[in-house]
Amino acid sequence: MEIKELLLEWQDVLQCDVPLEAGTILTDLEEWDSLSQSGMAAFFDRKLGIRLSSDEIARCRTVRDLLALAGKA
């Protein structure tokens, strides 16, 4: 999956209207909460085959951190 496609998918997971970029600070997003972090962990498992806990996702500070977990950084 290309980075551009990942960012669009993650925007959908977060139900976020703001376009995501690598430098986007996750805590600046109103939608970044424990529920969206669980949804992101489910996305990684289902779509990327990468098992992560919600805690591992919550430790991410930027979209770049998520990209690193996805092996795209």
Secondary structure, DSSP 8 states (H G I E B T S, - for coil): --HHHHHHHHHHHHT-SS---TT-BGGGSTT-SHHHHHHHHHHIIIII-----HHHHHT--BHHHHHHHTT--
